[in-house]
Amino acid sequence: MRLLKFYKYQGTGNDFVMIDNREQVFDTENHSLIPRLCDRKFGIGADGFILLNLHPEYDFEMVYYNADTSLSMCGNGSRCAVHLARHLGMIKAQTTFLAADGAHEAFLKDDLIYVKMKDVDGIEQVENGYFLNTGTRHYVSIVENLSEVDVFNEGRKIRYKEYFQPEGTNANFIEFDGNEVNMRIYEKGVENETLSSGTGVTAAALVAASLKNLQSPVKVKTRGGELQISFEQIGKDKFSKIYMAGPAVMVFEGTVFV
């Protein structure tokens, strides 16, 4: 056994185990290690796992694993990765980094981190909800009495609905509150409700802009905190220059036997 240094982060309640992997200290072939480190009883505990790698063309590469080892883009995780890169002296106030869905720009301002998300080329109506890709796949369902929704069971039904297979989808439930949006989410890969999702909040904000003509920026409240999404809207359901803004907090750092 050996000791592995890690950083524990959270972004609006979405929490991550993060590794400075510039010297390739983590064995990516050891797939059983990621679920163990993310386990809240037998490991450190997190929704996801992030490696910060060197990259020849970008300031760094963020490799994000869900707790089940599946790879994806993570909005809250990307803000945390930017914060850690700044903490490690890899970047200053601005950066360009690589993630699972391609390159992203980001900058730090007034204790918030702004990450430019991928353009959205359309929103598809599927049954009683809306489906779009904001770096990863999201289904948005508009509900009443959000606090009473059985997010785990209803979200799981949507996540495994045949229409979205084989990749599946995240399931977001939103409720309008004037010009603001409240949201809860079932995350695939975690296979449970989480306190927040950056790509999910982005999806919720764009659906709200499309349906309710909400103007940029749109504020979205999750159970873990508030994020702000700014954008340029092209027609009814196409969006560019999308920025997700929110906090990223280093909770603690330590070492773990692996």
TIFIKOL-95612 format. One record per residue: residue number from 1; x, y, z of N, C-alpha, C in turn. Coordinates in pm, 1 decimal. Atoms other than C-alpha are relative to their C-alpha. Example, Ala and Ser with C-alpha at 12.3 -4.5 7.8 and 13.67 -1.06 7.14 Angstrom:
2
num;n.c1;n.c2;n.c3;ca.c1;ca.c2;ca.c3;c.c1;c.c2;c.c3
1;89.0;-119.0;0.0;1230.0;-450.0;780.0;90.0;120.0;0.0
2;-82.0;-119.0;-6.0;1367.0;-106.0;714.0;-77.0;109.0;73.0
END
This chain:
258
num;n.c1;n.c2;n.c3;ca.c1;ca.c2;ca.c3;c.c1;c.c2;c.c3
1;84.2;-119.7;0.0;0.0;0.0;0.0;87.5;124.5;0.0
2;-73.0;-127.1;0.7;106.4;359.4;-55.9;-97.6;113.3;29.1
3;82.3;-116.7;-28.9;-19.6;705.0;36.0;-18.3;83.2;-125.9
4;33.2;-84.5;113.5;-195.0;917.2;-224.6;-57.1;130.9;52.7
5;49.8;-130.8;-42.8;-243.8;1291.0;-173.2;-125.2;35.6;-79.7
6;124.1;-39.2;66.2;-591.2;1423.1;-250.4;-48.2;133.8;54.0
7;69.8;-121.9;-41.8;-801.8;1738.2;-228.7;-149.1;-29.5;-6.0
8;147.0;16.1;-1.0;-1168.2;1734.9;-131.0;-62.1;136.6;-29.7
9;63.9;-123.9;44.3;-1378.1;2000.4;-308.1;-150.9;-16.2;-2.2
10;142.8;-1.7;27.5;-1741.2;2098.9;-334.3;-35.9;126.7;-75.4
11;54.6;-112.3;74.6;-1926.8;2322.5;-578.0;-151.3;-5.6;12.2
12;143.4;0.2;-33.9;-2279.0;2405.3;-455.4;-47.3;-139.2;42.3
13;40.8;127.0;-58.8;-2287.0;2074.7;-270.6;35.1;-123.0;-80.0
14;-54.9;110.3;80.3;-2159.6;1857.1;-556.7;144.3;-19.5;46.4
15;-133.5;13.1;-57.9;-1846.7;1706.9;-398.5;86.4;-98.5;-78.0
16;-95.2;70.3;83.9;-1533.1;1561.8;-551.7;128.8;-32.0;75.8
17;-137.3;32.1;-37.2;-1211.4;1380.9;-467.8;86.7;37.6;-119.6
18;-80.7;-52.2;109.2;-941.0;1550.7;-671.9;147.5;-33.2;22.3
19;-140.0;39.5;-4.8;-586.5;1444.1;-755.2;81.5;87.4;-94.6
20;-99.2;-65.1;85.1;-296.0;1651.9;-884.9;78.6;-111.1;-68.8
21;-57.0;114.6;70.9;-194.1;1401.0;-1151.1;102.5;41.6;-105.1
22;-97.9;-46.0;98.1;69.8;1604.0;-1333.1;118.8;-94.7;-11.3
23;-110.2;96.9;3.9;327.2;1339.8;-1242.0;-52.4;-143.0;-10.1
24;63.5;130.3;24.7;86.8;1052.6;-1319.7;10.4;-91.6;122.0
25;-6.3;75.6;-124.7;60.6;939.4;-958.2;-117.4;-95.7;15.8
26;118.9;83.6;-14.4;-279.0;776.8;-1013.5;-4.0;-105.2;-109.3
27;8.6;111.4;93.2;-317.4;436.8;-1177.7;-141.4;-5.1;-58.3
28;132.3;-5.4;61.0;-608.2;487.2;-1418.2;-51.6;-137.8;-40.3
29;44.1;136.3;31.1;-617.6;112.6;-1486.5;-66.0;-67.5;120.8
30;57.0;57.1;-122.7;-722.5;46.6;-1125.9;-142.8;51.2;16.4
31;136.6;-50.8;4.9;-1094.7;91.5;-1191.0;-75.3;-19.5;131.6
32;70.4;24.0;-126.2;-1199.6;-47.2;-852.8;31.8;106.0;105.0
33;-42.0;-97.8;-100.4;-1017.7;232.8;-669.8;-92.1;121.9;2.4
34;83.5;-120.7;4.8;-1242.5;517.6;-788.4;-128.8;-16.1;80.4
35;118.8;16.5;-84.6;-1567.7;377.3;-641.4;33.2;-8.4;148.4
36;-36.2;10.4;-142.6;-1384.3;298.6;-317.5;30.7;136.8;58.7
37;-31.7;-133.5;-50.5;-1249.2;650.8;-280.9;-125.3;86.5;10.2
38;123.6;-79.2;-2.1;-1594.8;797.0;-358.9;-101.6;-52.6;101.2
39;94.9;58.5;-94.3;-1770.3;565.2;-111.3;0.5;77.9;131.2
40;9.3;-83.4;-120.8;-1899.2;758.2;190.4;16.9;-79.8;128.4
41;-22.7;83.4;-117.7;-1855.9;464.6;428.6;141.1;-55.7;3.4
42;-127.6;70.0;4.5;-1537.0;295.3;312.1;112.1;82.4;-62.3
43;-101.2;-83.6;62.6;-1355.6;583.0;142.0;-6.6;143.0;50.5
44;2.8;-142.3;-35.9;-1332.4;962.0;139.5;-142.4;53.3;-10.2
45;137.9;-42.8;21.2;-1681.5;1019.6;1.9;-10.5;112.8;-100.8
46;15.8;-103.5;102.8;-1776.7;1210.2;-313.2;-100.3;-45.6;-104.6
47;84.2;30.3;115.3;-2015.4;1233.4;-606.1;84.5;-41.4;-120.1
48;-84.4;27.9;115.2;-1722.9;1214.5;-846.9;147.2;12.9;32.4
49;-145.3;7.4;-16.4;-1349.0;1183.0;-895.3;65.1;73.9;-116.5
50;-59.3;-85.8;102.1;-1126.0;1428.1;-1084.9;152.2;-10.3;2.8
51;-144.5;-7.1;17.6;-771.4;1407.0;-1218.8;34.4;130.4;-72.7
52;-56.4;-114.7;70.7;-577.7;1721.9;-1314.1;127.1;-46.8;-68.6
53;-112.8;48.3;78.9;-343.0;1617.2;-1593.9;65.0;113.9;-76.5
54;-65.4;-89.3;93.6;-85.3;1803.8;-1797.3;-51.5;-27.7;-140.2
55;39.6;17.2;139.8;-173.9;1863.4;-2161.9;87.0;92.2;-85.7
56;-92.0;-82.6;79.9;53.9;1989.9;-2441.1;-63.6;123.6;-61.7
57;65.5;-110.8;69.8;-207.2;2226.0;-2590.1;-84.2;88.8;90.8
58;85.5;-75.5;-91.7;-399.1;2349.0;-2283.0;70.3;17.1;133.9
59;-59.9;-20.9;-132.4;-324.0;2474.6;-1933.2;-5.2;-128.6;82.7
60;11.1;130.7;-65.2;-448.1;2139.7;-1800.7;-113.7;-77.2;-63.7
61;111.9;83.1;40.0;-681.6;1851.7;-1871.5;-73.3;-47.1;124.8
62;82.2;52.9;-107.8;-969.0;1769.8;-1636.7;-61.4;-131.4;-46.0
63;60.6;129.2;29.0;-1057.4;1400.8;-1641.8;-96.9;-30.0;113.8
64;102.9;18.3;-102.1;-1386.9;1348.8;-1459.4;-60.2;-139.9;-9.8
65;65.3;129.7;-11.2;-1514.1;1010.0;-1344.6;-119.6;13.0;94.2
66;107.5;20.1;-95.8;-1857.4;952.5;-1197.1;43.0;-106.3;100.7
67;-35.9;95.6;-105.2;-1853.3;740.0;-884.5;0.0;-143.9;-50.0
68;2.1;136.0;56.4;-1924.6;434.9;-1103.4;108.2;-21.4;-105.4
69;-116.0;-0.9;91.7;-1607.2;509.0;-1311.9;-33.8;44.8;-141.6
70;31.0;-49.7;133.6;-1797.7;633.1;-1619.8;54.2;142.3;-16.1
71;-58.5;-130.3;30.0;-1638.9;935.0;-1785.9;-106.5;95.9;-52.5
72;91.8;-99.6;54.4;-1826.9;1257.8;-1856.1;54.5;139.3;26.1
73;-25.4;-138.7;-34.7;-1816.8;1635.3;-1846.6;-71.8;29.6;131.3
74;64.0;-39.7;-125.5;-1896.3;1791.3;-1508.0;16.6;150.1;17.6
75;-5.5;-145.2;-12.8;-1985.8;2157.8;-1471.3;53.3;46.5;134.3
76;-49.5;-37.1;-132.6;-1941.9;2190.8;-1094.8;143.9;-46.8;18.7
77;-136.5;51.1;-9.2;-1631.1;1973.6;-1118.5;98.6;85.4;-76.3
78;-91.4;-84.0;77.7;-1484.0;2200.6;-1384.6;36.1;126.7;77.0
79;-33.8;-116.9;-82.0;-1510.5;2502.7;-1154.0;99.0;-38.1;109.0
80;-92.0;45.4;-104.1;-1340.9;2303.6;-879.7;138.6;-27.6;-58.3
81;-128.5;26.2;65.0;-1068.9;2196.7;-1124.8;73.6;131.1;-26.6
82;-61.6;-131.3;22.7;-1005.7;2561.8;-1217.3;55.0;54.9;131.4
83;-44.7;-48.5;-130.6;-983.7;2652.5;-847.8;126.3;-72.5;44.8
84;-116.8;77.1;-41.0;-737.6;2370.8;-777.0;120.8;34.9;-86.8
85;-110.1;-38.5;88.0;-527.3;2462.7;-1081.3;59.6;134.0;42.9
86;-48.6;-129.3;-51.5;-505.7;2817.9;-946.1;75.6;-21.2;130.7
87;-64.9;29.1;-127.6;-417.8;2686.1;-598.7;138.7;-60.8;-20.5
88;-127.1;67.2;26.7;-136.9;2474.2;-747.4;96.8;86.6;-80.6
89;-87.0;-90.1;75.5;4.1;2770.4;-942.7;7.7;-31.9;-148.1
90;-0.4;37.8;140.8;-81.6;2620.7;-1281.9;-56.6;110.4;-89.2
91;64.9;-106.9;75.4;-291.3;2920.0;-1391.7;-7.8;124.6;88.0
92;26.8;-122.2;-74.5;-367.9;3277.3;-1291.5;-151.5;26.4;-1.4
93;142.8;-33.6;-6.6;-704.4;3448.7;-1342.1;-79.5;-53.2;-117.6
94;69.5;51.4;117.0;-785.4;3299.0;-1682.3;64.6;-130.6;-42.4
95;-54.0;128.9;41.7;-743.9;2956.5;-1834.7;-79.1;-56.2;-116.7
96;66.9;85.7;96.7;-826.2;2724.3;-2121.0;39.0;-143.1;32.9
97;-27.5;137.4;-40.0;-859.2;2358.7;-2028.0;-82.3;-96.7;-83.9
98;67.8;103.1;77.0;-968.9;2033.6;-2184.7;-84.5;-86.5;92.5
99;88.8;90.6;-74.0;-1264.4;1825.0;-2059.9;-53.9;-104.6;-97.3
100;50.3;110.7;82.0;-1456.5;1524.9;-2190.4;-74.1;47.5;-124.4
101;76.7;-50.0;114.0;-1668.8;1739.7;-2422.8;76.5;103.0;-81.8
102;-80.9;-92.8;77.6;-1380.1;1949.3;-2557.6;61.6;109.6;84.6
103;-70.7;-109.5;-67.2;-1201.2;2272.5;-2472.2;-98.4;98.9;63.0
104;80.2;-99.9;-71.1;-1338.4;2528.6;-2224.7;87.6;116.7;41.6
105;-63.4;-117.4;-58.7;-1243.4;2881.6;-2130.6;-60.4;24.0;137.2
106;50.1;-31.1;-134.5;-1274.8;2998.4;-1769.9;77.6;118.4;55.1
107;-69.3;-107.5;-70.0;-1191.7;3294.9;-1550.9;-57.2;14.3;140.3
108;38.6;-22.2;-138.9;-1209.5;3393.0;-1184.2;-28.1;147.7;19.4
109;36.6;-138.1;-26.3;-1386.3;3710.2;-1069.9;-89.6;5.9;122.5
110;83.2;-24.7;-119.0;-1524.6;3825.5;-733.0;-37.9;-129.2;71.8
111;18.5;126.7;-73.1;-1484.5;3483.3;-565.8;-87.5;-100.2;-73.3
112;74.1;95.5;81.2;-1679.3;3313.7;-844.5;86.7;-46.8;-116.1
113;-69.9;53.2;115.9;-1555.2;3096.1;-1127.0;-100.2;-11.1;-113.8
114;83.8;-0.7;119.4;-1701.0;3140.7;-1475.1;58.9;-98.4;-100.5
115;-43.6;99.4;98.2;-1678.5;2845.8;-1715.3;-87.5;12.6;-123.6
116;74.5;-5.1;125.4;-1776.4;2875.5;-2080.4;-40.2;-141.3;-38.8
117;53.8;130.3;33.7;-2000.6;2584.1;-2172.6;-12.8;-13.5;-151.5
118;16.2;21.9;143.4;-2052.8;2427.1;-2514.8;-130.0;62.9;-49.0
119;122.4;-53.6;58.6;-2308.1;2583.8;-2748.5;-108.8;-107.6;-0.8
120;114.8;90.9;8.1;-2655.1;2429.7;-2748.5;-74.7;30.7;-128.5
121;55.4;-19.5;133.9;-2798.6;2379.0;-3096.4;-148.4;-30.3;-9.6
122;142.8;25.8;5.4;-3151.4;2281.6;-3000.4;-48.6;-68.3;126.0
123;65.4;65.2;-113.7;-3394.2;2161.7;-2734.8;-111.7;-86.9;-56.1
124;97.1;95.0;53.2;-3599.7;1852.7;-2811.8;-109.0;-26.6;103.6
125;109.4;36.4;-89.7;-3942.4;1801.3;-2659.0;-19.0;-150.6;-4.2
126;17.1;144.7;-11.7;-3972.0;1443.0;-2536.5;-108.9;-24.2;103.5
127;115.7;21.2;-86.7;-4309.6;1345.7;-2389.9;-32.6;131.1;70.9
128;39.2;-121.9;-72.4;-4379.4;1601.3;-2113.5;118.9;82.3;46.1
129;-119.0;-72.7;-41.7;-4021.8;1729.2;-2081.2;84.9;40.6;-119.0
130;-88.0;-58.2;100.4;-3724.8;1867.8;-2270.9;138.9;-61.1;13.9
131;-127.9;70.5;2.6;-3398.8;1702.1;-2372.9;102.5;83.6;-75.4
132;-107.1;-75.7;62.6;-3070.6;1876.1;-2452.0;134.3;-46.1;53.6
133;-136.1;36.8;-38.9;-2693.6;1832.3;-2428.2;77.7;127.0;31.3
134;-77.8;-116.8;-42.8;-2496.0;2089.0;-2229.7;142.4;-40.7;37.5
135;-128.3;60.2;-34.2;-2175.8;1885.2;-2225.1;-21.0;-142.9;43.3
136;52.2;133.8;-23.8;-2364.9;1582.8;-2102.1;-151.3;6.7;-14.3
137;141.2;7.8;38.0;-2723.2;1467.6;-2157.9;-92.3;29.0;118.7
138;93.0;-37.5;-106.7;-3009.2;1620.2;-1956.8;-143.4;1.8;-50.8
139;144.3;-8.4;21.3;-3384.8;1575.5;-1946.2;-55.1;93.1;107.7
140;53.6;-100.5;-92.2;-3574.3;1865.0;-1786.1;-151.3;-14.8;5.6
141;143.2;14.7;-21.4;-3921.2;1813.1;-1639.9;-49.4;114.4;88.3
142;56.3;-110.8;-77.3;-4132.5;2105.7;-1516.2;-106.6;-54.1;93.7
143;88.2;57.1;-101.1;-4315.4;2026.7;-1192.9;-55.9;110.5;89.1
144;48.3;-83.2;-110.0;-4517.7;2183.3;-914.0;34.2;-69.5;130.7
145;-35.6;55.6;-131.3;-4434.8;2135.4;-545.3;128.5;-82.1;-9.1
146;-129.0;66.3;22.3;-4071.2;2053.9;-620.9;48.9;-74.7;122.8
147;-49.7;62.6;-122.9;-3995.7;1972.8;-258.5;-63.0;-135.9;25.9
148;69.8;126.1;-23.9;-4243.8;1685.2;-269.8;26.6;-106.0;-107.2
149;-27.0;94.4;108.8;-4111.8;1518.1;-587.4;89.9;-113.5;50.5
150;-82.8;117.3;-32.0;-3972.5;1165.7;-540.7;109.7;-8.2;-105.5
151;-103.5;-15.8;101.6;-3653.3;1251.9;-727.1;70.6;-132.1;-28.5
152;-73.4;124.9;21.7;-3485.1;915.7;-675.0;-78.3;-92.7;-92.8
153;76.6;96.4;78.9;-3763.6;697.6;-813.4;-44.5;55.5;-134.7
154;42.5;-58.8;126.5;-3897.3;935.5;-1076.9;120.3;26.0;-91.3
155;-121.0;-23.6;78.6;-3546.2;1030.8;-1186.6;57.8;-127.5;-56.6
156;-52.7;128.4;45.5;-3440.2;668.9;-1209.9;-81.4;-53.1;-118.8
157;84.4;43.5;112.7;-3736.7;591.9;-1438.1;41.4;72.0;-128.6
158;-39.6;-79.2;117.2;-3634.4;873.1;-1672.6;140.1;-39.1;-44.9
159;-139.6;32.0;31.8;-3262.9;786.7;-1656.0;10.4;-127.1;-83.7
160;-6.1;127.5;69.6;-3332.8;432.2;-1778.4;-108.8;-16.8;-106.9
161;103.4;8.1;103.4;-3616.1;515.3;-2020.4;62.6;-44.5;-132.1
162;-54.8;59.8;122.6;-3567.5;322.7;-2345.1;42.5;105.7;-102.2
163;-29.5;-104.4;97.8;-3568.0;642.5;-2551.1;142.4;52.0;13.5
164;-130.9;-60.6;-24.7;-3239.6;757.8;-2390.7;114.8;-101.4;-0.4
165;-104.2;102.4;-2.9;-3053.0;427.8;-2414.1;80.3;0.0;-130.7
166;-64.4;68.5;-113.3;-2779.8;316.6;-2430.0;67.3;93.4;100.3
167;-74.8;-88.1;-89.8;-2618.3;626.6;-2275.8;-77.8;36.9;126.2
168;79.3;-49.6;-111.4;-2908.4;718.4;-2048.4;2.9;151.9;4.5
169;2.3;-145.1;-14.8;-2970.2;1072.6;-1928.5;-9.7;36.7;146.9
170;28.3;-58.1;-130.7;-2962.7;1287.4;-1617.9;-143.8;50.0;-1.0
171;139.2;-42.3;-9.1;-3310.0;1381.4;-1494.1;-10.8;119.7;94.4
172;13.7;-123.6;-76.9;-3376.6;1737.7;-1377.9;-146.9;34.4;19.1
173;135.8;-42.5;-31.3;-3694.7;1860.1;-1208.6;6.3;146.8;40.0
174;-9.0;-143.4;-26.5;-3754.9;2234.7;-1211.1;-137.6;58.8;30.1
175;120.6;-74.8;-37.0;-4008.6;2477.0;-1068.9;33.5;147.6;-15.1
176;-24.5;-142.1;21.9;-4040.4;2843.5;-1165.6;-41.1;80.8;122.3
177;26.5;-92.1;-110.0;-4024.6;3114.5;-900.8;26.6;141.1;-51.3
178;-21.2;-129.0;64.4;-4074.8;3443.0;-1083.6;102.0;-14.9;-111.4
179;-106.3;6.8;99.6;-3760.0;3499.8;-1286.9;111.8;-95.5;40.8
180;-100.0;96.6;-43.6;-3567.3;3236.6;-1093.4;-54.1;-141.4;-17.4
181;34.6;140.2;20.7;-3564.4;2860.2;-1125.9;52.9;-80.1;118.0
182;-44.2;95.1;-102.7;-3550.3;2597.6;-851.6;15.2;-137.2;-65.0
183;-29.8;125.2;68.0;-3404.2;2258.5;-943.2;45.4;-108.3;96.1
184;-55.4;119.5;-63.3;-3341.8;1905.8;-813.1;38.6;-96.1;-111.7
185;-52.7;83.7;107.6;-3156.2;1636.4;-1004.1;31.7;-141.6;46.1
186;-49.1;137.5;-11.5;-3104.1;1262.3;-1034.9;114.2;-11.9;-99.7
187;-118.2;7.1;86.0;-2752.0;1208.7;-1170.7;34.9;-142.7;-36.0
188;-50.0;130.5;44.1;-2656.7;911.6;-1380.8;148.6;-7.7;33.0
189;-138.8;16.1;-42.9;-2322.2;767.6;-1279.0;11.9;2.0;150.2
190;13.9;1.3;-145.6;-2395.7;860.6;-919.5;-116.4;-91.2;38.0
191;122.3;80.1;-16.0;-2735.1;687.4;-951.3;-75.6;37.5;126.9
192;71.8;-50.7;-116.7;-2892.4;906.7;-688.2;-26.4;148.5;-20.6
193;13.6;-144.9;-0.8;-3011.7;1258.6;-620.0;127.2;60.8;54.4
194;-112.1;-77.0;-52.5;-2725.1;1502.3;-577.6;-48.7;141.3;31.2
195;40.9;-133.5;-43.5;-2732.4;1851.8;-432.0;6.7;103.0;-111.8
196;-14.3;-97.2;107.3;-2639.2;2020.2;-758.6;61.4;-67.1;-121.5
197;-65.5;41.9;123.8;-2520.1;1978.8;-1117.7;19.1;122.3;-86.9
198;-27.2;-118.1;81.7;-2350.5;2248.6;-1321.9;-57.2;-11.9;-140.1
199;57.3;19.4;133.5;-2446.1;2101.5;-1659.1;-152.1;-8.4;8.6
200;144.3;6.1;-19.5;-2795.9;2034.1;-1520.5;-61.0;137.4;19.8
201;46.3;-137.6;-19.5;-2836.3;2392.4;-1402.8;0.9;74.5;-133.1
202;-6.2;-62.5;132.4;-2725.4;2506.9;-1747.8;-119.4;-42.4;-83.9
203;115.4;50.0;74.6;-2990.7;2284.6;-1905.5;-129.4;63.4;49.7
204;120.9;-58.1;-58.1;-3257.1;2413.7;-1666.5;-15.6;146.3;-39.7
205;5.8;-142.5;33.9;-3169.7;2777.4;-1735.4;-37.3;21.0;-145.9
206;28.2;-18.3;142.0;-3180.8;2734.5;-2113.0;-143.1;-40.9;-33.6
207;140.5;37.4;19.0;-3513.7;2550.7;-2101.6;-90.7;112.0;50.3
208;79.7;-110.0;-54.7;-3648.8;2830.7;-1881.3;1.5;119.9;-93.4
209;-8.5;-112.3;94.2;-3522.3;3092.8;-2127.1;-84.7;-25.9;-123.8
210;75.4;35.4;119.7;-3682.0;2907.1;-2417.4;-151.1;4.7;23.1
211;143.4;11.1;-26.9;-4020.4;2850.2;-2251.4;-60.7;127.8;56.0
212;54.1;-114.2;-73.8;-4059.2;3158.4;-2033.6;57.6;133.5;-44.4
213;-62.7;-121.5;50.9;-3852.5;3408.7;-2230.9;78.6;73.4;108.5
214;-84.1;-61.2;-102.7;-3630.0;3467.9;-1928.8;126.2;54.1;-64.1
215;-117.0;-64.7;58.0;-3346.1;3702.2;-2005.8;127.1;-39.8;75.2
216;-130.2;28.4;-59.0;-2977.6;3636.6;-1942.8;41.1;113.0;95.3
217;-28.5;134.8;-51.2;-2851.1;3581.2;-1679.2;-120.4;-57.1;75.3
218;104.8;70.3;-72.7;-3083.7;3319.8;-1529.1;62.2;-62.2;125.1
219;-46.4;58.5;-125.3;-3038.4;3223.9;-1163.4;-74.2;-130.1;27.3
220;59.3;129.6;-30.2;-3097.7;2861.0;-1067.5;43.4;-41.6;139.7
221;-28.0;43.3;-136.3;-3125.3;2746.1;-707.5;-10.6;-151.2;8.2
222;0.6;143.9;-26.4;-3031.5;2389.3;-622.4;-1.8;-20.7;151.5
223;-2.1;27.4;-143.6;-3038.6;2217.8;-285.0;135.0;35.9;61.5
224;-133.8;-30.6;-50.6;-2666.5;2295.3;-256.6;42.8;143.9;-16.8
225;-38.4;-139.7;20.3;-2667.0;2659.3;-359.0;-49.0;53.0;-133.1
226;49.5;-70.0;118.7;-2720.2;2901.5;-645.9;109.4;14.4;-104.5
227;-86.8;-24.5;114.0;-2561.2;2918.2;-990.1;-67.8;99.1;-92.9
228;52.2;-99.8;93.8;-2599.8;3182.6;-1258.7;47.2;-36.4;-139.9
229;-31.0;35.6;137.7;-2615.1;3109.7;-1631.2;-27.3;120.1;-89.5
230;16.3;-106.6;98.1;-2554.4;3382.5;-1890.0;18.3;-58.7;-139.6
231;0.6;58.4;133.6;-2595.3;3332.0;-2263.2;-45.3;102.5;-102.3
232;62.3;-69.6;111.0;-2680.8;3470.7;-2603.0;-95.8;-98.1;-66.3
233;101.7;87.8;55.7;-3003.8;3327.5;-2742.4;-18.9;28.5;-147.9
234;16.9;-10.9;144.3;-3042.0;3257.6;-3113.1;-130.4;-69.1;-35.3
235;130.2;60.1;21.4;-3407.2;3207.0;-3196.9;-55.7;-53.1;130.9
236;67.7;49.3;-119.3;-3610.5;2999.1;-2954.0;84.2;-97.5;80.1
237;-63.1;109.5;-72.8;-3384.5;2706.0;-2869.6;146.1;-24.2;-34.9
238;-143.9;9.4;24.2;-3026.3;2776.1;-2976.7;71.6;107.0;80.9
239;-68.9;-87.6;-93.9;-2771.8;2930.6;-2742.8;151.3;-6.3;-21.5
240;-145.9;-7.5;8.2;-2410.5;3045.9;-2759.3;52.7;89.2;111.0
241;-67.4;-80.7;-103.6;-2158.8;3220.9;-2532.7;-63.4;-25.6;137.2
242;61.7;41.3;-126.8;-2299.1;3026.0;-2236.8;107.0;-5.0;107.5
243;-92.7;2.6;-113.9;-2122.1;3089.9;-1907.3;-73.8;-43.8;125.7
244;49.5;45.1;-130.7;-2188.5;2905.5;-1583.5;87.0;62.9;107.6
245;-74.6;-68.7;-105.5;-2087.3;3106.9;-1276.0;-43.4;-50.2;136.3
246;31.1;45.2;-135.1;-2064.5;2982.0;-919.2;126.7;-20.1;81.1
247;-115.6;17.2;-89.0;-1837.1;2904.6;-624.7;65.1;-136.6;-17.6
248;-71.2;127.7;-13.9;-1579.1;2630.8;-577.7;77.6;9.1;130.9
249;-55.7;-7.3;-135.5;-1459.6;2546.4;-226.2;86.2;-122.4;27.3
250;-83.5;108.4;-48.9;-1164.6;2340.3;-109.4;-40.4;-28.1;144.4
251;48.9;35.7;-133.2;-1300.7;2156.0;194.5;115.3;-44.7;90.1
252;-119.4;42.7;-72.9;-984.6;1979.2;305.6;92.4;-72.8;-96.4
253;-93.9;81.9;75.0;-676.1;1798.6;177.3;59.6;-103.8;93.2
254;-54.7;104.7;-85.5;-512.7;1480.8;299.1;66.1;-107.7;-82.7
255;-55.4;116.0;69.0;-362.9;1146.0;211.7;-85.0;-122.3;34.5
256;79.3;118.9;-18.7;-528.3;808.6;172.1;83.6;-119.4;-45.8
257;-69.8;122.2;42.2;-389.1;453.9;151.8;-69.8;-59.7;-121.5
258;54.8;62.6;120.8;-436.0;298.2;-193.1;83.1;-123.0;-36.1
END
